[in-house]
């Protein structure tokens, strides 16, 4: 392990007037998460929690290309191949615990989601009070492409953040949101320009919060300081929102989604491209994702994360995860051989979620 808090540490912590900054620092892999990073972030948050003078926690990523591209799937692939399941299970358990901790954190948490913010990066961001996007921000839950599913609580929090149909749409299709669209769809709270980020960080870190006790008051006063940095001109897209609601909201089976797309009359081009995109994904991952969305829609976040870990255990024994990572990330031939190869053959009988099963 690198020396704690050195510039070579995968997570850097800095104390400042407002409280604490936690900086993801594996820029060579777009700040992808490994177990050491999760443990360091958890330790820093515990320190912030115990310190009465720490009023605010700010997260951002080093390197300028991404806040966090997700979990380090190459490492997970290697650990599974080497039968090192102890570390794999620890990673998911501790990652989910970190994400839940952020959701419950009593002090304001701000995430600057500049650049790539996907999978595990969204797991950190979506528990925060503010999520600041830029024109470089790209958000997605791309897991079904690699035989996995949108974990980190997404099958729960998507419903509290997004317009109708978007939880299903984003979870199944891996649609990539950029810039202002991240705010429009509810996964970011603010939009700024990337060239304003250095000033934004400096202003927030210099914010004198010592005598402010209530989080709401702190965020209100901070808003006055940094308001000039934010762009409120978020373009609406009612046609797209209605289309997504029509074809994805409340759907209970993947065949139902696919059949509706096949006979789609409105916006035929999106229907065709999404139908094609779904056909490239793991059938098991698609069926599992929709099952989890229906199961977790109204559950408290701690129950969502419990369900997530059960789903992880199921997929760690399933061939599609290793095959998807091999095809998309390791060898990059983009020709995964899914087992089974069709929606109709998917069997989730070994997955036992809870008494809330649907």
N, C-alpha and C positions, 0 to 999 in steps of 0.2 A: 504494500500500500504506500502511495506517495505521502510525504510528510503532510500532516493535517494543515489545511489552509495555505499550502504553498501554491505558487502559480502553476505547478504541474499536477496538483490534486484534481481529480475529475469533478469535484464540486468545491468551489471557493466560497467562503463565507466572509462577508465584510460587515463590521459594525459601523453605524453612522448615527447622525442626530435623530433620525426618525425611528431607527431600530436596527434592522438587519437586511442585507441583501444576500441571496443565495444564487450563485452563478453556476450554471451547468457548463462544464469545461472539458468536454471531449469533442472539440470542434472537428477533428479529423473524421469522426463518424456521425456528424450532425447532432452531437450530444445525445446519442442513443443511450438508453438506460441499461446499466448492469447492477448487480447486487450491491457492489461497493457504493455506487452513487445513491441508491435508494437508502442505504444505511446512513450515509453521511447527511443526506437531506433530513432524514428522521431525527438524527442527533441534533442538528442545527435548530429544527423546529422545537424540539424539547427544550433546548437552551433558551429560545425566544419566549417560550411559554413560561419558563421559570423566572424570567427577568422582567420586573415591573417597569423598568425604564425602556424596554423594547416595546414600542407601540405599533409597529408596522413591519410586515415582511414583504420584501420585493424579490421576485424571481425573474431572472432573464438568462439568456444563453450567450456564451462566447462564440466568436467566429463570424457573426453577421449573416450566416446562411440559414440558421434554424434555431428555434428555441429548443426543440427536441423532436427527433424523427420517430420516436417510439422506443420500444424495447430492443435490445441488442439481439436480434433473432439469429445472427450467426453464432453467437455464444450459446444461445439456447439450443440451437441445432447440434453444436458440438457436444454439449453436455448430454443431450438425449442419446446421441450416437454412442457416447462413452458410458452410457448407463449411469450418469451422475445425476440421478433424479433428486437427490437431497438438495443440491444447489438450485435446480430448476424449481422445485416446490418452494424453497425459501424465497427465491426471487419473486414469484407471484404472490405468495402470502405477504411478504414485506412490502411489495409495491402496492398491493390493495390496501394494506394497513396505512401506508403513507397517504394514499389518495383520500381515504376516509378521514384521516386526521386533518387534512386540509379542508374538507367539507365541513368539519365540526370546529375548525380553529376559531377561538374566541376573539382573536385580534385580526385586523384587516390584512388580507393577503392580496397582493397585486402581481399579475403575471404579464410580462411584456412578450407577447407571442409573435415576435418578428421572424419572418421566414417560415421554414417548415415546422409545423406543429401538428403532429399526427399520433394516433395510438396512445402510447404512454405519455406523450407530451400533453395531449388533451386530458389525460387522467389527472395530471397535476393542475392544469389550467382551470378545468371546469368546477373545481371546488373553491376557486378564488372569488373574492369580492369584485375585483376588476380584472378583465382580460383585455389587453390593449393589442389590437391588430394594426398592421401597416399594409401598404400596397404590395409588400413582398410576402405577406402571410399566405400560407397555403395550409388549410386544415382539412383533414379527412380521417376516416376510420377505414383503412384499406385492408383489414384483416382477412376478409373472405377470399381475397386473391391468393392468400398463402395457406388456405385450409384452416384458418383460425376464425375467430368471431370478435366483434367489437366488445372488448373487455373493459377493465378499469372503471366499471360502473356505468358505462355508456348506455346500456339497455334500460337503465333507470333514469339518469339525468337528462337524456335527450328529450324526454317527455316534458320536463319542467322548463326547458329552454327553447324548444323549437316549435314552429307552427305545425298544425295537423299534417300528418303524412310524412314529415321530414325524418322522424326517428326511424321509420321503416326504410325510407328512401336512402338516407345516408348510411344506415347500417348494412343494407343489402348491396347497394351499388358502389359504395366507396366514393361517391361524388366528392370532388375536390373543390372546396370553397376558397375564394381568394378575396383579399382586401375587405371592402365594405360588405360583401356578401356574408362574411363571417359574423358581422354585427346584425345584418338583416335577418339571418337565420337563428340568432340567439346564442352563438357559441363565443362571441366576443361582445364586450360591453362598450368599447371605445375604439375609434379609428384615428390614427395619426400617420404622419409621413415618417418614413424610416430615417430621414436626415434630422428629424427632431428628437430622436431617441436619446442621444447623449445629453442634451439639455434637459429632457424629461427626467432621466435618471438622476442627473445632478440636482435638479429642483426637489425631487421626491426624497433623495437621501439627505438633503440639507434642511428638510422641513422640520421645524421645531415642534415636536409632538409631546414633549416631556410632561406638560401640565394638562394634557387632554386625556380624559379617562374613558370616554364613551366612543366606541368604534364608529358609530354613525356620525358623531360630531367631527371626529378626525377626518373621515372621508369627505364630509361636507366642506370643511375648511381646506382640505387638500385640493378639492375640485376647483375652488376659487383660484388657487395658485397655478394650476396646470391647465385650466379650461381652454386657454388660448391655443394649446397644442392640438386640440381635438377637432376633427372634422365631423360635423353633424349632417352633412349632405349625403345620407344613405339612400340610394335609389331603391324605391319599392319595385316589386315585380309580381303584381297580383295574378297575372296569367300563369306564371310558373307555379305560384303557390297553389292556385286552384287545381292545376294539372296534377301536382304531387298529391294533394289531398284526395282527388278523385281516384287515383290509381294505386295509392299506397296506404292511406289512413285506415287503421282498424283491420287490415287484412289478416286472416288467420292461417293461411297456407301459402307456400311459395307457388304451387301450381295456379292458385287463384290470381296471384300477381302476374304471372307469366301469361296466363290466358287473357287477362284484360289488356296487357301490352300487345298481344298478337292481334287483337281486334281494335286497337286504338285508332280512333278517327281524328282526335285533336292532336295537334303537334306531332305528326307522324315521324318526323326525323328523330326527335328524342326517344320515341317509343322503340324505334328500330335499333338505335344505338344502345339503349339500356337493355333491351332484350338480348342483344348480342353480347353485351358485357356480362350479364348474369350467366350466360351459357358458358363462359370461360372460368367461372368460379367453382369452388368445391361444392357439390350438391349438399354434402353433409353440413358444411359451414353455413350455407344459406338456410337450410331447414332449422338448424340449431339457433341461428341468429334470430329468426322470426319467432321461434318458440320462446326464447329468452325475452324478447321485446314484449310479447303478450304476457308472459309470466311476471315480469318485473315492473310493468307499467305503473302500478300503484303501490309498490313496496317501498318502505323506508330504505335509505341508502345502505345501512349495515346489512340488511337482508339481501340487497342486490349484490353486494360484495361476497356474501356467503354463497349465493347462487353462482357467481362468477367462478369461484374456486372449484365448485363441483363441475362446472362446465370445462374448466381447464383440465381437471383430472380425467374427464372423459376423452378430451382431445389428445392428451399426452399418450394415450394408448391407441389412438387412431392413426392409420397410415397417412392421412391427408396432410397433417401438419408438416412432417418431415419432407414429404414429397413437394408440398407447396413452397417451402423455404428453399429446397434444392433447386426447383425450377425457376423461381422468381428472383432469388437472392444469391445463391451459391453458384450454380452453373449458368443461370440466366438464359436457359434455352426457351423459356416461356411455353413449355409443353408439358404441364403437369399431367400425370396419369392418375386421375381421381378414382378412389375405390369407396363406394360404388360410383359409377359414372353417370347416374341419372337420379333425379329427384325422387322418382317413384321407388327406387331401391333403398333409399336411406332408412336406416334403422336406429332410432334413438332409445330403444327399450332399456339399454343399460344405463341411461342417464336418469338419475332420480334426484329431482330438484328439491321438492318439499311437499308438504301437505297442500300448498297453494297451486300445485300443478294444474295446467290447463291442457 
